Amino acid sequence: MDPWLIWLIVAAALVGIEVATLTLVMGMAAVGALGAMVTALVGGPVWAQMVVFIVITVAMLLVVRPMARRHLHTPAQLRTGTAALVGASGVVLDEVTARDGRVRINGEVWSARAYDGRSVIAAGRDVHVVKIDGATALIMEEE
């Protein structure tokens, strides 16, 4: 089997692991594997492929991963659009079920569904937004 194909398979496997774990580590290693694949395609020896893999992976982990983590953990007051609604409080206007309902969030009326997919939340109850899915707020009742 050609070395470039092996690196491509390794990169795909690492991406699959990243999707399953969401650690932002295996994705960085996958980029390193793609760099090694390019090295193999241009005829680089195996030792050069390994060096490229290690250098790119370490660089990604030291430079890109911290930036990505900071972006994922942006404080709510700096978020914009629908991301700013996550964590906001609201009041149920029409009973919310796993399929439908209405809620007022920051003065706006949103369609809503119960986040856990089972709860029924009565009108007038206080809730908080867990996630926004398209134009629908996924909510949980305040405790």
C-alpha positions as CSV (number, residue, x, y, z in Angstrom):
1,M,0.0,0.0,0.0
2,D,1.3,3.5,-0.9
3,P,2.5,5.6,2.1
4,W,0.2,8.5,1.2
5,L,-2.8,6.3,1.3
6,I,-1.8,5.0,4.8
7,W,-1.6,8.6,5.9
8,L,-5.0,9.4,4.4
9,I,-6.5,6.5,6.3
10,V,-4.8,7.6,9.5
11,A,-6.1,11.2,9.0
12,A,-9.7,9.9,8.4
13,A,-9.5,7.7,11.5
14,L,-8.3,10.6,13.6
15,V,-11.1,12.8,12.3
16,G,-13.6,10.0,13.3
17,I,-12.1,9.9,16.8
18,E,-12.3,13.7,17.0
19,V,-15.9,13.7,16.1
20,A,-16.6,11.1,18.8
21,T,-14.6,12.8,21.5
22,L,-14.7,16.5,20.7
23,T,-11.4,17.1,22.5
24,L,-9.7,19.2,19.8
25,V,-6.7,17.0,19.9
26,M,-7.3,14.3,17.3
27,G,-8.4,16.8,14.8
28,M,-5.0,18.6,15.1
29,A,-3.2,15.2,14.7
30,A,-5.4,14.6,11.6
31,V,-4.0,17.8,10.1
32,G,-0.5,16.5,10.8
33,A,-1.3,13.3,9.1
34,L,-2.5,15.2,6.0
35,G,0.9,17.1,6.0
36,A,2.7,13.7,6.2
37,M,0.5,12.5,3.3
38,V,1.6,15.4,1.2
39,T,5.2,14.7,2.1
40,A,4.7,11.1,0.9
41,L,3.0,12.3,-2.3
42,V,6.1,14.4,-3.2
43,G,8.3,11.4,-2.6
44,G,9.6,12.2,0.9
45,P,11.2,9.3,2.9
46,V,9.4,7.8,5.8
47,W,11.5,9.6,8.4
48,A,10.6,12.9,6.7
49,Q,6.9,12.0,6.8
50,M,7.1,11.3,10.5
51,V,9.0,14.6,11.2
52,V,6.3,16.5,9.3
53,F,3.5,14.7,11.1
54,I,5.1,15.5,14.5
55,V,6.0,19.1,13.7
56,I,2.5,20.0,12.3
57,T,0.7,18.2,15.1
58,V,2.7,19.9,17.8
59,A,2.3,23.3,16.1
60,M,-1.4,22.8,15.8
61,L,-1.7,21.8,19.5
62,L,0.4,24.7,20.7
63,V,-1.1,27.4,18.4
64,V,-4.5,26.5,17.0
65,R,-6.0,24.5,19.8
66,P,-5.8,27.3,22.4
67,M,-7.4,29.7,20.0
68,A,-10.2,27.3,19.2
69,R,-10.8,26.6,22.9
70,R,-11.0,30.3,23.7
71,H,-13.5,30.7,20.9
72,L,-15.6,27.9,22.2
73,H,-15.7,29.4,25.7
74,T,-16.5,32.9,24.7
75,P,-18.4,34.7,27.5
76,A,-22.2,35.2,26.9
77,Q,-21.9,39.0,26.8
78,L,-19.5,38.8,23.9
79,R,-21.7,36.3,21.9
80,T,-24.0,37.6,19.2
81,G,-27.0,36.3,17.3
82,T,-28.7,33.2,18.5
83,A,-25.6,32.2,20.5
84,A,-26.3,35.1,22.8
85,L,-29.6,33.5,23.8
86,V,-28.0,30.4,25.2
87,G,-28.3,30.7,29.0
88,A,-31.0,33.4,28.8
89,S,-34.1,33.3,30.9
90,G,-37.7,33.3,29.5
91,V,-41.3,32.7,30.2
92,V,-43.5,30.0,28.6
93,L,-46.4,31.5,26.7
94,D,-48.0,28.4,25.3
95,E,-47.3,24.9,26.8
96,V,-44.0,23.5,25.7
97,T,-43.7,19.9,24.8
98,A,-41.1,17.8,23.0
99,R,-42.6,19.0,19.7
100,D,-44.0,22.5,20.1
101,G,-44.6,25.5,22.3
102,R,-44.0,29.3,22.6
103,V,-41.7,31.2,24.9
104,R,-40.8,34.8,25.4
105,I,-37.0,35.4,25.6
106,N,-35.6,38.9,26.0
107,G,-38.9,40.4,24.8
108,E,-39.2,38.2,21.7
109,V,-41.5,35.3,21.1
110,W,-39.7,32.1,20.0
111,S,-41.0,28.7,19.1
112,A,-39.7,26.2,21.7
113,R,-39.3,22.6,22.5
114,A,-38.4,20.8,25.7
115,Y,-34.6,20.2,25.7
116,D,-34.9,16.7,27.2
117,G,-37.5,15.6,24.7
118,R,-39.9,14.4,27.4
119,S,-40.9,17.3,29.6
120,V,-44.1,19.3,29.4
121,I,-43.7,22.8,30.7
122,A,-46.9,24.7,31.5
123,A,-47.6,28.3,30.4
124,G,-46.3,30.9,32.8
125,R,-43.3,28.9,34.0
126,D,-39.8,30.4,34.1
127,V,-37.3,28.6,31.8
128,H,-33.8,29.0,30.5
129,V,-32.4,28.4,27.0
130,V,-30.1,25.5,26.7
131,K,-29.6,25.6,22.9
132,I,-30.9,27.2,19.8
133,D,-31.8,24.8,17.0
134,G,-32.6,26.9,13.8
135,A,-35.4,29.2,14.9
136,T,-36.4,27.0,17.9
137,A,-35.3,27.5,21.5
138,L,-34.6,24.2,23.4
139,I,-35.5,25.0,27.0
140,M,-35.5,23.6,30.5
141,E,-37.6,24.7,33.4
142,E,-35.9,26.8,36.0
143,E,-35.3,25.0,39.3
